[in-house]
Amino acid sequence: MVDTQSKSKVLVVDDERVIADSLAMIMNQSGFEARSVYSGEKALETAAEFKPDMLITDVIMADLNGIDAAIKMRAMLPSIKILLFSGQAATADLLEKARTQGYEFEILAKPVHPQDLLSRLRR
């Protein structure tokens, strides 16, 4: 009998291509269907057709930061699970701004260990 259960779809966003591609590869090897993109704007374009179940995004990016991308993505896909990660101190201000707008996001510090990431996704 064929397993018709589909894999959870994960969209990984980071303007550092090596990080985005590496995380997507780890996700794919761990039973997810993952794609990587390198900007917040591209994430929104990709999400429109890919319809991910989960978004993993860096916060500090040039075009559209990860928090603003997450807010827009939640409007498109209300049930999406969102996980932010960042290695920069400026993230706290952006998170606080999002909180004042009624958004609460989970955040991991870079560098993130793949096992930590996978355990958060499987909760």
FENWO-V544273 format. One record per pair of residues at least 4 apart in sequence whose C-alpha atoms are under 6 Angstrom apart, sorted by the first residue. I is the first residue (numbers start at 1). GAP is how many residues later the second one is. D is the distance in Angstrom with one decimal. If there is no record, write none. Layout:
i | gap | d
I | GAP | D
I | GAP | D
This chain:
i | gap | d
7 | 25 | 5.4
7 | 26 | 5.8
8 | 24 | 5.3
9 | 24 | 4.7
9 | 25 | 5.7
9 | 43 | 4.7
9 | 44 | 5.1
10 | 24 | 4.5
10 | 42 | 5.3
10 | 44 | 4.7
10 | 45 | 5.8
11 | 23 | 5.7
11 | 24 | 5.2
11 | 25 | 6.0
11 | 44 | 4.9
12 | 8 | 5.8
12 | 24 | 4.7
12 | 44 | 4.8
12 | 45 | 5.8
13 | 7 | 5.8
13 | 23 | 5.9
13 | 24 | 5.1
13 | 25 | 5.5
13 | 44 | 4.5
14 | 6 | 5.1
14 | 24 | 5.0
14 | 44 | 5.1
15 | 23 | 4.4
15 | 24 | 5.6
17 | 4 | 5.9
18 | 4 | 5.9
20 | 16 | 5.5
21 | 15 | 5.7
24 | 10 | 5.2
24 | 11 | 5.8
24 | 12 | 5.8
27 | 5 | 5.3
27 | 7 | 6.0
28 | 4 | 4.9
28 | 5 | 5.4
28 | 6 | 5.6
40 | 24 | 4.8
40 | 29 | 5.5
42 | 4 | 6.0
43 | 4 | 5.9
46 | 4 | 5.8
47 | 4 | 4.9
53 | 27 | 5.0
54 | 26 | 5.3
54 | 27 | 4.6
54 | 28 | 5.8
55 | 27 | 4.8
56 | 27 | 4.8
56 | 28 | 5.7
57 | 9 | 5.7
57 | 27 | 5.0
58 | 8 | 5.6
58 | 26 | 5.8
58 | 27 | 4.9
58 | 28 | 5.5
59 | 6 | 5.4
59 | 7 | 4.0
59 | 8 | 6.0
59 | 27 | 5.6
60 | 5 | 5.3
61 | 4 | 4.9
66 | 4 | 5.9
69 | 4 | 6.0
73 | 4 | 5.9
74 | 4 | 4.7
83 | 23 | 5.4
83 | 24 | 5.9
84 | 23 | 4.5
85 | 22 | 5.2
85 | 23 | 4.5
85 | 24 | 5.5
86 | 23 | 5.2
86 | 24 | 5.2
87 | 22 | 5.7
87 | 23 | 4.6
98 | 5 | 5.3
99 | 4 | 4.9
99 | 5 | 5.7
